[in-house]
Amino acid sequence: MTLVGHVLFFVALMIVGVSGNIFNLIFTIQQQVKTRSIQTVGLILNVISISNIILVLATFALVVSVFQNPQIWCIRPYPLAIRTEIYLMMSCSFISFWAIAWLSLFYCIKVVNFSSECFRALKRNISSVINAAVLLSCVLSSLLFFPMFSLDVVDSMEKNHNVNDIANLTCPQPSFTIQMNANAYAAVIICLLCPIPLMIMLPTSIRMVVHLCAHTLALKKNQTQVQGSDSYILVCKITVSLVGVYMSTLCIVALFIIIRLIGQLITYHTLASAFSFYSGMTSLLLTASNRYLKEKLWSLFCCRKTEEQASQSQTVVTADV
């Protein structure tokens, strides 16, 4: 593929990854201004949309930086732009992943009926709990990844190398210039990005599937409740799909990191493609799960009157379930 072809391909990927989230963000905020309230689902939509937009832009900025200077990882000290891009990629992916986990937990508590008094109390206050959890995740992310600004090449890189050496130079793994246990820090980050959010997403999704499968036939017998049943089934499908997108993205990113660590060649285009896929698919799924956003999307294609009636029975209302 020619250079122009590469540029057009990645510009298209960036547009796909960003446009859907911009759409969701604009019209979610518009609805919140109209209603003068911010529901939990709307807050999560805003957080996911903003973090996904920054995630895609930061990833593509990193790709451009590496393309302009393939040996940028050998420069000491690291350029501030590179440190900022890494920080934004890590923090925004953290926020987006945890927002999906909180959305899954929110829907599970809302949909499933629990016999425990503890869960009943949680159900009554779930909106406040999830709102606080989402905001806490944002604050934690901004603090957790701040050491990324201390990343730098080891001291030996600034010695015994001239311009002619750089072309064939294998850059070592970066290290933190601040005093900290790098292995423990890496373990904490890995746990917070993968196993722990997944431990929230999978059980809540499975619990919703089990609950809805057990009660779908009973609900269909009462024709007045079929619409509500269809809405909850859609919520379940969307939640499971989001978990699938999350796991697929993590597999690609993990594969990229492993290949880089063992010294094999793999371009940062893979990373950009993975996050563009994640961003685009999450925005599409969240649009499909929201009646207001879906109607706005159809109205852009002049199909509002045709699709509006179908969306009334197949899509979840913007307000909390």
PESULCOR-V716388 format. One record per pair of residues at least 6 apart in sequence whose C-alpha atoms are under 7 Angstrom apart, sorted by sequence separation. I is the first residue (numbers start at 1). J is the second residue. D is the distance in Angstrom with one decimal. If there is no record, write none. Layout:
i/j/d
I/J/D
I/J/D
//
This chain:
i/j/d
32/38/5.7
66/72/6.3
114/120/6.4
219/225/6.0
220/226/5.4
260/266/6.7
287/293/5.5
288/294/5.9
298/304/5.1
219/226/6.2
259/266/6.9
287/294/5.7
295/304/6.2
219/229/6.7
110/123/6.4
216/229/6.9
295/308/6.3
28/42/6.4
109/123/5.9
253/271/6.3
62/82/6.7
106/126/6.8
154/174/6.6
291/311/6.4
25/46/5.6
153/174/4.8
154/175/6.5
212/233/6.9
152/174/5.3
153/175/6.3
252/274/6.4
62/85/6.2
151/174/6.1
152/175/5.6
25/49/5.8
106/130/6.8
151/175/5.5
152/176/6.3
291/315/5.1
24/49/6.8
151/176/4.7
152/177/6.7
249/274/5.7
290/315/6.0
291/316/5.6
292/317/6.9
59/85/7.0
150/176/5.4
151/177/6.4
249/275/6.9
289/315/5.7
290/316/5.3
291/317/5.1
292/318/6.1
22/49/6.8
58/85/5.1
150/177/5.4
209/236/6.5
289/316/5.6
290/317/5.8
291/318/6.2
21/49/4.7
102/130/6.4
150/178/6.5
208/236/6.3
290/318/5.5
249/278/6.2
58/88/6.3
59/89/6.4
21/52/7.0
58/89/6.0
205/236/6.9
21/53/6.5
246/278/7.0
55/88/6.5
245/278/6.2
55/89/5.1
205/239/6.5
18/53/5.2
99/134/6.3
205/240/5.9
55/92/5.6
18/56/6.8
54/92/6.8
55/93/6.5
17/56/6.5
52/92/6.8
242/282/6.4
51/92/4.8
14/56/6.6
51/93/7.0
95/137/6.2
201/243/6.5
95/138/5.9
51/95/6.6
52/96/6.7
51/96/5.9
95/141/6.6
94/141/6.6
238/285/6.2
48/96/5.0
91/141/5.2
48/99/6.4
91/142/6.3
238/289/6.6
91/145/6.3
235/289/6.7
44/99/6.1
90/145/7.0
87/145/6.1
44/103/7.0
87/146/7.0
87/148/5.7
86/148/7.0
83/148/6.3
84/149/6.9
83/149/5.2
83/151/7.0
78/152/5.5
77/152/5.8
76/152/6.6
77/153/6.8
76/153/5.8
74/153/6.6
234/315/6.9
76/158/6.7
231/314/5.9
230/314/6.2
231/315/5.9
231/316/5.4
227/313/5.6
40/127/5.8
40/131/6.1
105/200/6.8
101/197/5.7
108/204/5.6
112/208/6.5
74/171/5.3
104/201/5.9
73/171/6.2
94/193/6.0
98/197/6.1
101/200/5.9
105/204/5.9
112/211/6.4
101/201/5.2
104/204/6.3
108/208/5.8
104/205/6.7
104/239/6.0
63/268/5.9
63/269/6.7
110/321/6.5
60/272/6.1
59/272/5.6
56/275/6.2
56/276/6.0
52/279/5.5
17/276/4.5
13/273/6.9
16/276/7.0
17/277/6.6
20/280/6.3
14/276/6.3
17/279/5.0
18/280/7.0
21/283/5.3
13/276/6.1
17/280/4.3
20/283/5.3
24/287/6.8
16/280/5.8
20/284/6.6
27/293/6.7
24/293/6.7
41/319/6.9
41/320/5.9
39/319/6.1
40/320/6.4
39/320/6.2
//
